[in-house]
Amino acid sequence: MNKAYQILARLRSGLLVFLTHNMALPMLRFVRRPQLFPYTQAQLAAFPAGTLGYDLVHFLHRKNLKLLPHYAKHDIKHILLQYDTTDEGEVCLQCFMLGNGHISFPVAATVLYGFITMPEYWKKFRIAYRRGKASIPIKKWKWFSILEQSTQSLIHKINNDAKN
């Protein structure tokens, strides 16, 4: 990669983090009043190995992230949809959600931001969108009540069960 591209990539990454963590998250907590995550990291670590709760705490540890009570649902989606926490992964996750029928301001804004600033990933974004369209709807899942389920069985359900 050339130096100009590296600088541009760092700038767009910083802007994406700023827009999501410093603007969108606080605004959404105010507007939506999301359900507070009911577990601590210690409680998640006590879940049986292979469960989503256990995998969530270890995912956060591997990524050097904190458990944010209003953001845990998003981190759960990273695990189940298997998109990384990179800029590319964040936009792919939101493209999946858009394809899966979850239309919201954060989803639309992230997808639009990705398409404007990351043309090198357009093909991956399209694949993620199509994957969301083909997967069972997950928009209404009770995210905090599935933490005791097997992570692999949930991933399998998303990837292999046909839409009704």
ZAFISE-68342 format. One record per residue: residue number from 1; residue in three letters; x, y, z of N, C-alpha, C, CB in turn. Coordinates in steps of 0.1 Angstrom, whole numbers, plus 5000, padded with zeros to 4 digits. Atoms other than C-alpha are relative to their C-alpha. Glycine has a CB too. Example, Ala and Ser with C-alpha at 12.3 -4.5 7.8 and 13.67 -1.06 7.14 Angstrom:
2
+-----+------+--------+---------+------+---------+----------+-------+--------+---------+------+---------+----------+-------+
: seq : type : n_east : n_north : n_up : ca_east : ca_north : ca_up : c_east : c_north : c_up : cb_east : cb_north : cb_up :
+-----+------+--------+---------+------+---------+----------+-------+--------+---------+------+---------+----------+-------+
:   1 :  ALA :   5009 :    4988 : 5000 :    5123 :     4955 :  5078 :   5009 :    5012 : 5000 :    4990 :     5000 :  5012 :
:   2 :  SER :   4991 :    4989 : 5000 :    5137 :     4989 :  5071 :   4992 :    5011 : 5008 :    5004 :     5005 :  4986 :
+-----+------+--------+---------+------+---------+----------+-------+--------+---------+------+---------+----------+-------+
This chain:
164
+-----+------+--------+---------+------+---------+----------+-------+--------+---------+------+---------+----------+-------+
: seq : type : n_east : n_north : n_up : ca_east : ca_north : ca_up : c_east : c_north : c_up : cb_east : cb_north : cb_up :
+-----+------+--------+---------+------+---------+----------+-------+--------+---------+------+---------+----------+-------+
:   1 :  MET :   5008 :    4988 : 5000 :    5000 :     5000 :  5000 :   5009 :    5012 : 5000 :    4990 :     5000 :  5012 :
:   2 :  ASN :   4992 :    4987 : 5000 :    5012 :     5035 :  4993 :   4997 :    5008 : 5012 :    4997 :     5008 :  4987 :
:   3 :  LYS :   5001 :    4991 : 4988 :    5017 :     5061 :  5020 :   4987 :    5008 : 5001 :    5012 :     5009 :  5001 :
:   4 :  ALA :   5012 :    4992 : 5000 :    4987 :     5082 :  5009 :   4988 :    4992 : 5004 :    4998 :     5006 :  4986 :
:   5 :  TYR :   5011 :    5009 : 4997 :    4964 :     5052 :  5011 :   5000 :    4997 : 5015 :    5000 :     4987 :  4992 :
:   6 :  GLN :   4999 :    5004 : 4985 :    4976 :     5043 :  5046 :   4995 :    5012 : 5008 :    5015 :     4997 :  5003 :
:   7 :  ILE :   5005 :    4988 : 4992 :    4970 :     5079 :  5058 :   4985 :    5001 : 4998 :    5007 :     5013 :  4994 :
:   8 :  LEU :   5015 :    4999 : 5002 :    4935 :     5079 :  5042 :   4993 :    4989 : 5008 :    4997 :     4999 :  4985 :
:   9 :  ALA :   5006 :    5011 : 4992 :    4927 :     5045 :  5058 :   5000 :    5003 : 5015 :    5008 :     4987 :  4997 :
:  10 :  ARG :   5000 :    4996 : 4986 :    4938 :     5058 :  5092 :   4990 :    5011 : 5003 :    5014 :     5005 :  5005 :
:  11 :  LEU :   5009 :    4989 : 4999 :    4917 :     5090 :  5088 :   4986 :    4995 : 5000 :    5002 :     5010 :  4990 :
:  12 :  ARG :   5013 :    5005 : 5001 :    4886 :     5071 :  5077 :   4996 :    4991 : 5012 :    4997 :     4993 :  4987 :
:  13 :  SER :   5002 :    5009 : 4989 :    4890 :     5046 :  5105 :   4997 :    5008 : 5013 :    5012 :     4991 :  5003 :
:  14 :  GLY :   5002 :    4991 : 4989 :    4893 :     5074 :  5131 :   4987 :    5006 : 5000 :    5011 :     5010 :  5001 :
:  15 :  LEU :   5013 :    4993 : 5002 :    4863 :     5091 :  5117 :   4988 :    4990 : 5003 :    4998 :     5006 :  4986 :
:  16 :  LEU :   5010 :    5010 : 4997 :    4843 :     5059 :  5118 :   4998 :    4997 : 5015 :    5003 :     4987 :  4993 :
:  17 :  VAL :   5000 :    5003 : 4986 :    4852 :     5052 :  5154 :   4994 :    5013 : 5007 :    5015 :     4998 :  5006 :
:  18 :  PHE :   5006 :    4987 : 4994 :    4844 :     5089 :  5163 :   4985 :    5000 : 4998 :    5007 :     5012 :  4995 :
:  19 :  LEU :   5015 :    4999 : 5003 :    4810 :     5088 :  5146 :   4992 :    4989 : 5007 :    4998 :     4998 :  4985 :
:  20 :  THR :   5008 :    5010 : 4994 :    4800 :     5055 :  5161 :   5001 :    5001 : 5015 :    5005 :     4986 :  4996 :
:  21 :  HIS :   4999 :    5001 : 4986 :    4814 :     5056 :  5196 :   4998 :    5014 : 5007 :    5014 :     4995 :  5004 :
:  22 :  ASN :   5001 :    4987 : 4993 :    4814 :     5094 :  5204 :   4987 :    5007 : 4996 :    5012 :     5008 :  4996 :
:  23 :  MET :   5012 :    4993 : 5004 :    4783 :     5104 :  5185 :   4988 :    4991 : 5000 :    5001 :     5007 :  4986 :
:  24 :  ALA :   5012 :    5008 : 5002 :    4759 :     5076 :  5176 :   4997 :    4993 : 5013 :    5003 :     4990 :  4989 :
:  25 :  LEU :   5003 :    5007 : 4988 :    4762 :     5056 :  5208 :   4994 :    5008 : 5011 :    5013 :     4994 :  5006 :
:  26 :  PRO :   5007 :    4992 : 4990 :    4755 :     5084 :  5232 :   4986 :    5005 : 4996 :    5009 :     5012 :  5003 :
:  27 :  MET :   5013 :    4996 : 5005 :    4727 :     5096 :  5210 :   4989 :    4989 : 5000 :    5001 :     5006 :  4985 :
:  28 :  LEU :   5009 :    5011 : 5000 :    4711 :     5062 :  5207 :   4996 :    4996 : 5014 :    5007 :     4988 :  4994 :
:  29 :  ARG :   5004 :    5003 : 4986 :    4712 :     5056 :  5245 :   4990 :    5010 : 5004 :    5013 :     5001 :  5009 :
:  30 :  PHE :   5010 :    4990 : 4997 :    4693 :     5089 :  5248 :   4987 :    4998 : 4994 :    5006 :     5014 :  4997 :
:  31 :  VAL :   5012 :    5002 : 5008 :    4668 :     5082 :  5221 :   4993 :    4987 : 5002 :    5003 :     5002 :  4985 :
:  32 :  ARG :   5006 :    5013 : 4999 :    4662 :     5045 :  5224 :   4998 :    4995 : 5014 :    5009 :     4990 :  4993 :
:  33 :  ARG :   5000 :    5005 : 4986 :    4668 :     5039 :  5261 :   5002 :    4984 : 4999 :    4987 :     5004 :  5007 :
:  34 :  PRO :   4999 :    5014 : 5002 :    4682 :     5004 :  5253 :   5001 :    4993 : 5014 :    5013 :     4997 :  4992 :
:  35 :  GLN :   4999 :    5009 : 4988 :    4680 :     4975 :  5278 :   5014 :    4999 : 5005 :    4993 :     4986 :  4997 :
:  36 :  LEU :   4987 :    5002 : 4994 :    4709 :     4974 :  5301 :   5005 :    4986 : 5000 :    5001 :     5006 :  5015 :
:  37 :  PHE :   4995 :    5013 : 5001 :    4731 :     4944 :  5297 :   5000 :    4994 : 5015 :    5014 :     4999 :  4994 :
:  38 :  PRO :   5002 :    5005 : 4986 :    4724 :     4921 :  5328 :   5011 :    4993 : 5006 :    4988 :     4992 :  5000 :
:  39 :  TYR :   4989 :    5008 : 4995 :    4758 :     4905 :  5332 :   5013 :    5008 : 5002 :    5003 :     4988 :  4992 :
:  40 :  THR :   4986 :    4995 : 4999 :    4793 :     4915 :  5344 :   5009 :    4991 : 4992 :    5004 :     5002 :  5015 :
:  41 :  GLN :   4990 :    5009 : 5006 :    4824 :     4902 :  5328 :   5003 :    4988 : 5008 :    5013 :     5008 :  4997 :
:  42 :  ALA :   4997 :    5012 : 4991 :    4830 :     4879 :  5358 :   4988 :    4990 : 4998 :    5001 :     5005 :  5015 :
:  43 :  GLN :   5011 :    5009 : 5002 :    4795 :     4865 :  5354 :   5000 :    4993 : 4986 :    4986 :     5007 :  5001 :
:  44 :  LEU :   4999 :    5006 : 5013 :    4800 :     4859 :  5317 :   5011 :    4989 : 5000 :    5003 :     5010 :  4989 :
:  45 :  ALA :   4988 :    5009 : 5000 :    4834 :     4842 :  5324 :   4996 :    4987 : 5007 :    5012 :     5006 :  5007 :
:  46 :  ALA :   5004 :    5012 : 4992 :    4815 :     4817 :  5347 :   4990 :    4991 : 4991 :    4993 :     5004 :  5012 :
:  47 :  PHE :   5009 :    5007 : 5009 :    4792 :     4806 :  5318 :   5008 :    4987 : 4995 :    4995 :     5008 :  4988 :
:  48 :  PRO :   4993 :    5012 : 5006 :    4800 :     4771 :  5304 :   5008 :    5003 : 4987 :    4991 :     4988 :  4998 :
:  49 :  ALA :   4992 :    4999 : 5012 :    4827 :     4769 :  5277 :   4991 :    4997 : 4988 :    5013 :     4992 :  5000 :
:  50 :  GLY :   5008 :    5002 : 5012 :    4811 :     4771 :  5242 :   4987 :    5007 : 5000 :    4998 :     4985 :  4999 :
:  51 :  THR :   5012 :    4992 : 5000 :    4782 :     4792 :  5253 :   5003 :    5014 : 4994 :    4993 :     5001 :  5014 :
:  52 :  LEU :   4998 :    4987 : 5005 :    4777 :     4826 :  5238 :   5005 :    5010 : 5010 :    4987 :     5005 :  4994 :
:  53 :  GLY :   4996 :    4992 : 4990 :    4781 :     4843 :  5271 :   5015 :    4999 : 5003 :    4992 :     4997 :  5013 :
:  54 :  TYR :   4986 :    5003 : 4998 :    4815 :     4826 :  5277 :   5008 :    5006 : 4989 :    5002 :     4985 :  5002 :
:  55 :  ASP :   4992 :    4995 : 5011 :    4826 :     4834 :  5242 :   5000 :    5015 : 4999 :    4994 :     4994 :  4987 :
:  56 :  LEU :   5000 :    4986 : 5001 :    4815 :     4870 :  5245 :   5011 :    5006 : 5009 :    4987 :     5005 :  5005 :
:  57 :  VAL :   4990 :    4994 : 4991 :    4838 :     4877 :  5275 :   5014 :    4997 : 4994 :    4999 :     4994 :  5014 :
:  58 :  HIS :   4987 :    5004 : 5006 :    4867 :     4859 :  5257 :   5003 :    5008 : 4987 :    5001 :     4985 :  4998 :
:  59 :  PHE :   4999 :    4992 : 5012 :    4860 :     4878 :  5225 :   5005 :    5014 : 5004 :    4987 :     5001 :  4992 :
:  60 :  LEU :   4996 :    4987 : 4995 :    4862 :     4911 :  5244 :   5015 :    5000 : 5005 :    4991 :     5005 :  5011 :
:  61 :  HIS :   4986 :    5001 : 4995 :    4895 :     4900 :  5261 :   5009 :    5000 : 4988 :    5001 :     4988 :  5009 :
:  62 :  ARG :   4991 :    5001 : 5012 :    4911 :     4890 :  5227 :   5001 :    5013 : 4993 :    4994 :     4989 :  4991 :
:  63 :  LYS :   5001 :    4987 : 5008 :    4900 :     4923 :  5211 :   5005 :    5012 : 5009 :    4987 :     5002 :  4995 :
:  64 :  ASN :   4997 :    4989 : 4991 :    4911 :     4943 :  5242 :   4989 :    5010 : 5001 :    5014 :     5006 :  4995 :
:  65 :  LEU :   5012 :    4992 : 4999 :    4876 :     4957 :  5245 :   4994 :    4999 : 5014 :    4990 :     4997 :  4989 :
:  66 :  LYS :   5007 :    5001 : 4988 :    4856 :     4966 :  5275 :   4986 :    4996 : 4998 :    5000 :     5014 :  5007 :
:  67 :  LEU :   5014 :    5003 : 5001 :    4821 :     4953 :  5282 :   4993 :    5013 : 5002 :    4996 :     4989 :  5010 :
:  68 :  LEU :   5007 :    4988 : 4999 :    4800 :     4983 :  5274 :   4985 :    4996 : 5001 :    5002 :     5009 :  4987 :
:  69 :  PRO :   5013 :    5005 : 4997 :    4765 :     4978 :  5289 :   4990 :    5003 : 4989 :    4995 :     5006 :  5013 :
:  70 :  HIS :   5010 :    4996 : 5011 :    4747 :     4995 :  5260 :   5005 :    4995 : 4986 :    4997 :     5015 :  5000 :
:  71 :  TYR :   4994 :    5004 : 5013 :    4769 :     4980 :  5233 :   5002 :    4985 : 4999 :    5013 :     5007 :  4998 :
:  72 :  ALA :   4998 :    5014 : 5000 :    4770 :     4943 :  5242 :   4993 :    4993 : 4989 :    4996 :     4994 :  5014 :
:  73 :  LYS :   5007 :    5007 : 5011 :    4744 :     4933 :  5217 :   5007 :    5001 : 4987 :    4986 :     5007 :  4998 :
:  74 :  HIS :   4992 :    4998 : 5012 :    4766 :     4947 :  5189 :   5012 :    4990 : 5000 :    5005 :     5015 :  4999 :
:  75 :  ASP :   4988 :    5009 : 4999 :    4796 :     4927 :  5202 :   4995 :    4985 : 4998 :    5007 :     5001 :  5013 :
:  76 :  ILE :   5005 :    5014 : 5002 :    4774 :     4895 :  5203 :   4998 :    4998 : 4985 :    4986 :     4999 :  5007 :
:  77 :  LYS :   5002 :    5002 : 5015 :    4765 :     4901 :  5166 :   5014 :    4998 : 4993 :    4994 :     5013 :  4994 :
:  78 :  HIS :   4986 :    5002 : 5006 :    4803 :     4903 :  5158 :   5003 :    4985 : 5001 :    5010 :     5009 :  5007 :
:  79 :  ILE :   4996 :    5014 : 4998 :    4807 :     4868 :  5173 :   4991 :    4991 : 4991 :    4997 :     4997 :  5015 :
:  80 :  LEU :   5009 :    5009 : 5007 :    4776 :     4852 :  5157 :   5001 :    5002 : 4985 :    4986 :     5003 :  5004 :
:  81 :  LEU :   4999 :    4998 : 5014 :    4780 :     4868 :  5123 :   5014 :    4998 : 4994 :    4995 :     5014 :  4996 :
:  82 :  GLN :   4986 :    5003 : 5004 :    4818 :     4863 :  5123 :   5006 :    5011 : 4992 :    5001 :     4987 :  4994 :
:  83 :  TYR :   4994 :    4988 : 5006 :    4827 :     4898 :  5112 :   5010 :    5006 : 5010 :    4990 :     5010 :  4994 :
:  84 :  ASP :   4990 :    4994 : 4991 :    4859 :     4913 :  5127 :   4996 :    5014 : 5004 :    5014 :     5000 :  4993 :
:  85 :  THR :   5003 :    4987 : 4995 :    4859 :     4945 :  5146 :   5008 :    5011 : 4992 :    5004 :     5001 :  5015 :
:  86 :  THR :   4993 :    4990 : 5008 :    4879 :     4962 :  5118 :   4990 :    5009 : 4993 :    5009 :     4993 :  4989 :
:  87 :  ASP :   5009 :    4991 : 5007 :    4864 :     4990 :  5097 :   4992 :    4991 : 4989 :    5008 :     5011 :  4992 :
:  88 :  GLU :   5006 :    5009 : 5010 :    4857 :     4964 :  5069 :   4989 :    4991 : 5007 :    5010 :     4992 :  4993 :
:  89 :  GLY :   5009 :    5009 : 4992 :    4841 :     4941 :  5095 :   4988 :    5007 : 5005 :    5007 :     4993 :  5011 :
:  90 :  GLU :   5012 :    4992 : 4995 :    4819 :     4968 :  5110 :   4990 :    5003 : 4989 :    5005 :     5013 :  5006 :
:  91 :  VAL :   5009 :    4997 : 5011 :    4805 :     4978 :  5076 :   4994 :    4987 : 4995 :    5007 :     5007 :  4989 :
:  92 :  CYS :   5006 :    5013 : 5004 :    4800 :     4941 :  5066 :   4989 :    4996 : 5010 :    5011 :     4989 :  5000 :
:  93 :  LEU :   5010 :    5004 : 4990 :    4781 :     4935 :  5099 :   4987 :    5008 : 4997 :    5005 :     5003 :  5014 :
:  94 :  GLN :   5012 :    4991 : 5002 :    4758 :     4965 :  5091 :   4994 :    4997 : 4987 :    5004 :     5015 :  5001 :
:  95 :  CYS :   5006 :    5004 : 5013 :    4754 :     4954 :  5055 :   4992 :    4987 : 5002 :    5011 :     4997 :  4989 :
:  96 :  PHE :   5008 :    5013 : 4997 :    4743 :     4919 :  5068 :   4987 :    5004 : 5006 :    5008 :     4991 :  5009 :
:  97 :  MET :   5012 :    4996 : 4993 :    4718 :     4936 :  5091 :   4990 :    5007 : 4991 :    5004 :     5010 :  5012 :
:  98 :  LEU :   5009 :    4993 : 5010 :    4704 :     4958 :  5063 :   4994 :    4989 : 4991 :    5008 :     5010 :  4991 :
:  99 :  GLY :   5006 :    5011 : 5008 :    4700 :     4927 :  5041 :   4991 :    4991 : 5008 :    5011 :     4991 :  4995 :
: 100 :  ASN :   5008 :    5008 : 4992 :    4684 :     4909 :  5070 :   4987 :    5007 : 5005 :    5008 :     4996 :  5013 :
: 101 :  GLY :   5013 :    4993 : 4997 :    4657 :     4935 :  5073 :   5001 :    5010 : 5011 :    4990 :     4991 :  5003 :
: 102 :  HIS :   4998 :    4990 : 4989 :    4671 :     4957 :  5101 :   5004 :    5013 : 4995 :    5011 :     4995 :  5011 :
: 103 :  ILE :   4997 :    4987 : 5005 :    4667 :     4992 :  5089 :   4999 :    5010 : 5011 :    4989 :     5003 :  4988 :
: 104 :  SER :   4999 :    4989 : 4990 :    4678 :     5019 :  5113 :   5010 :    5010 : 4996 :    5004 :     4993 :  5014 :
: 105 :  PHE :   4991 :    4989 : 5003 :    4697 :     5051 :  5113 :   5015 :    4995 : 5001 :    4998 :     5012 :  5009 :
: 106 :  PRO :   4986 :    5004 : 4999 :    4730 :     5035 :  5126 :   5004 :    4990 : 4988 :    5002 :     4994 :  5013 :
: 107 :  VAL :   4997 :    5009 : 5011 :    4728 :     5007 :  5100 :   5001 :    5007 : 4987 :    4988 :     4989 :  4999 :
: 108 :  ALA :   5000 :    4992 : 5013 :    4720 :     5030 :  5071 :   5012 :    5009 : 4999 :    4987 :     5008 :  4998 :
: 109 :  ALA :   4989 :    4991 : 4999 :    4746 :     5055 :  5082 :   5014 :    4993 : 4998 :    5000 :     5008 :  5013 :
: 110 :  THR :   4987 :    5008 : 5002 :    4774 :     5029 :  5085 :   5001 :    4994 : 4986 :    5000 :     4989 :  5011 :
: 111 :  VAL :   5000 :    5005 : 5014 :    4765 :     5013 :  5052 :   5004 :    5011 : 4990 :    4987 :     4993 :  4996 :
: 112 :  LEU :   4997 :    4989 : 5009 :    4765 :     5046 :  5035 :   5014 :    5005 : 5001 :    4990 :     5012 :  5002 :
: 113 :  TYR :   4986 :    4996 : 4998 :    4798 :     5056 :  5051 :   5009 :    4991 : 4994 :    5002 :     5001 :  5016 :
: 114 :  GLY :   4991 :    5010 : 5006 :    4814 :     5024 :  5040 :   5000 :    5000 : 4985 :    4995 :     4986 :  5005 :
: 115 :  PHE :   5000 :    4999 : 5015 :    4802 :     5027 :  5004 :   5007 :    5012 : 4995 :    4986 :     4999 :  4995 :
: 116 :  ILE :   4994 :    4987 : 5005 :    4814 :     5063 :  5002 :   5016 :    4999 : 5002 :    4995 :     5011 :  5008 :
: 117 :  THR :   4986 :    4999 : 4996 :    4848 :     5058 :  5019 :   5009 :    4987 : 4998 :    5001 :     5004 :  5014 :
: 118 :  MET :   4992 :    5013 : 5001 :    4858 :     5021 :  5013 :   4996 :    4993 : 4987 :    4997 :     4991 :  5012 :
: 119 :  PRO :   5004 :    5007 : 5012 :    4853 :     5013 :  4976 :   5007 :    4986 : 4998 :    5003 :     5009 :  4988 :
: 120 :  GLU :   4993 :    5013 : 5002 :    4879 :     4985 :  4978 :   4993 :    4988 : 5007 :    5014 :     5002 :  5006 :
: 121 :  TYR :   5007 :    5011 : 4993 :    4855 :     4965 :  5000 :   4985 :    4998 : 4995 :    4999 :     5003 :  5015 :
: 122 :  TRP :   5014 :    5000 : 5005 :    4823 :     4970 :  4979 :   4995 :    4985 : 4998 :    4999 :     5007 :  4987 :
: 123 :  LYS :   5004 :    5014 : 5003 :    4823 :     4933 :  4968 :   4997 :    4993 : 5013 :    5012 :     4993 :  4993 :
: 124 :  LYS :   5002 :    5007 : 4987 :    4826 :     4921 :  5005 :   4987 :    5006 : 5006 :    5012 :     5003 :  5009 :
: 125 :  PHE :   5012 :    4995 : 4995 :    4798 :     4945 :  5014 :   4988 :    4994 : 4994 :    5000 :     5016 :  4999 :
: 126 :  ARG :   5010 :    5006 : 5007 :    4776 :     4931 :  4987 :   4997 :    4986 : 5004 :    5002 :     5001 :  4985 :
: 127 :  ILE :   5001 :    5013 : 4996 :    4783 :     4896 :  4998 :   4994 :    4999 : 5014 :    5015 :     4993 :  5001 :
: 128 :  ALA :   5006 :    4999 : 4987 :    4774 :     4905 :  5034 :   4986 :    5003 : 5000 :    5008 :     5010 :  5009 :
: 129 :  TYR :   5014 :    4996 : 5002 :    4742 :     4921 :  5023 :   4992 :    4988 : 4995 :    4998 :     5012 :  4990 :
: 130 :  ARG :   5007 :    5012 : 5005 :    4732 :     4890 :  5003 :   4999 :    4989 : 5010 :    5008 :     4995 :  4987 :
: 131 :  ARG :   5000 :    5010 : 4989 :    4742 :     4868 :  5032 :   4988 :    5003 : 5010 :    5013 :     4999 :  5007 :
: 132 :  GLY :   5011 :    4996 : 4991 :    4718 :     4888 :  5054 :   4986 :    4997 : 4994 :    5001 :     5015 :  5003 :
: 133 :  LYS :   5013 :    5002 : 5007 :    4690 :     4885 :  5028 :   4997 :    4985 : 5001 :    5001 :     5004 :  4986 :
: 134 :  ALA :   5002 :    5014 : 5000 :    4695 :     4847 :  5027 :   4998 :    4994 : 5014 :    5012 :     4993 :  4993 :
: 135 :  SER :   5001 :    5005 : 4986 :    4697 :     4842 :  5065 :   4986 :    5001 : 5006 :    5011 :     5006 :  5009 :
: 136 :  ILE :   5012 :    4999 : 4992 :    4669 :     4837 :  5089 :   5000 :    5014 : 5006 :    4998 :     4989 :  5011 :
: 137 :  PRO :   5000 :    4987 : 4993 :    4657 :     4870 :  5104 :   5005 :    4999 : 5014 :    4985 :     5006 :  5000 :
: 138 :  ILE :   4995 :    5000 : 4986 :    4676 :     4878 :  5136 :   4997 :    5013 : 5007 :    5015 :     4998 :  5000 :
: 139 :  LYS :   5003 :    4986 : 4994 :    4663 :     4914 :  5142 :   4993 :    4999 : 5013 :    4992 :     5008 :  4990 :
: 140 :  LYS :   5008 :    5000 : 4988 :    4639 :     4903 :  5169 :   5005 :    4990 : 5010 :    4986 :     4997 :  4996 :
: 141 :  TRP :   4994 :    5010 : 4990 :    4662 :     4878 :  5187 :   5001 :    5007 : 5013 :    5013 :     4995 :  4995 :
: 142 :  LYS :   4999 :    4995 : 4986 :    4662 :     4882 :  5225 :   5015 :    4998 : 5003 :    4990 :     4993 :  5010 :
: 143 :  TRP :   4985 :    5001 : 5000 :    4700 :     4888 :  5225 :   5005 :    4996 : 5014 :    5006 :     5012 :  4996 :
: 144 :  PHE :   4995 :    5003 : 4987 :    4705 :     4886 :  5263 :   4995 :    4986 : 5005 :    4996 :     5010 :  5010 :
: 145 :  SER :   5005 :    5013 : 4995 :    4684 :     4854 :  5267 :   5007 :    4988 : 4992 :    4985 :     4999 :  4999 :
: 146 :  ILE :   4994 :    5011 : 5007 :    4705 :     4834 :  5242 :   5015 :    4998 : 5004 :    5000 :     5003 :  4985 :
: 147 :  LEU :   4986 :    5001 : 4995 :    4738 :     4838 :  5261 :   5004 :    4987 : 5005 :    5002 :     5011 :  5010 :
: 148 :  GLU :   4997 :    5013 : 4995 :    4735 :     4804 :  5276 :   5000 :    4989 : 4989 :    4990 :     4996 :  5011 :
: 149 :  GLN :   5000 :    5010 : 5011 :    4731 :     4787 :  5242 :   5014 :    4998 : 4994 :    4990 :     5005 :  4989 :
: 150 :  SER :   4987 :    5002 : 5007 :    4759 :     4772 :  5222 :   5002 :    5010 : 4989 :    5000 :     4985 :  4994 :
: 151 :  THR :   4996 :    4991 : 5010 :    4777 :     4797 :  5201 :   4999 :    4994 : 4986 :    5014 :     5006 :  5002 :
: 152 :  GLN :   4999 :    5007 : 5013 :    4783 :     4772 :  5173 :   4986 :    4997 : 4994 :    5008 :     4988 :  5001 :
: 153 :  SER :   5014 :    5003 : 5005 :    4746 :     4762 :  5171 :   4993 :    5012 : 4996 :    4992 :     4992 :  5011 :
: 154 :  LEU :   5007 :    4987 : 5004 :    4735 :     4798 :  5169 :   5006 :    5005 : 4986 :    5003 :     5011 :  5010 :
: 155 :  ILE :   4993 :    4996 : 5013 :    4761 :     4805 :  5141 :   4994 :    4991 : 4989 :    5015 :     4998 :  5001 :
: 156 :  HIS :   5006 :    5010 : 5010 :    4748 :     4773 :  5123 :   4986 :    5004 : 4996 :    5001 :     4986 :  5006 :
: 157 :  LYS :   5014 :    4996 : 5002 :    4712 :     4785 :  5127 :   5000 :    5012 : 4990 :    4993 :     5003 :  5013 :
: 158 :  ILE :   4999 :    4988 : 5009 :    4721 :     4819 :  5111 :   5004 :    4996 : 4986 :    5009 :     5010 :  5006 :
: 159 :  ASN :   4994 :    5003 : 5013 :    4741 :     4804 :  5083 :   4992 :    4989 : 4992 :    5014 :     4995 :  5002 :
: 160 :  ASN :   5005 :    5011 : 5007 :    4721 :     4773 :  5074 :   4985 :    4999 : 5000 :    5006 :     4988 :  5006 :
: 161 :  ASP :   5015 :    5002 : 5000 :    4684 :     4776 :  5084 :   4994 :    5009 : 4989 :    4995 :     5004 :  5014 :
: 162 :  ALA :   5006 :    4992 : 5010 :    4662 :     4788 :  5056 :   4990 :    5010 : 5006 :    4992 :     4991 :  4990 :
: 163 :  LYS :   5010 :    4991 : 4995 :    4640 :     4818 :  5060 :   4986 :    4994 : 4999 :    5001 :     5013 :  4991 :
: 164 :  ASN :   5014 :    5004 : 5001 :    4604 :     4812 :  5067 :   4992 :    5008 : 4990 :    4993 :     5000 :  5014 :
+-----+------+--------+---------+------+---------+----------+-------+--------+---------+------+---------+----------+-------+
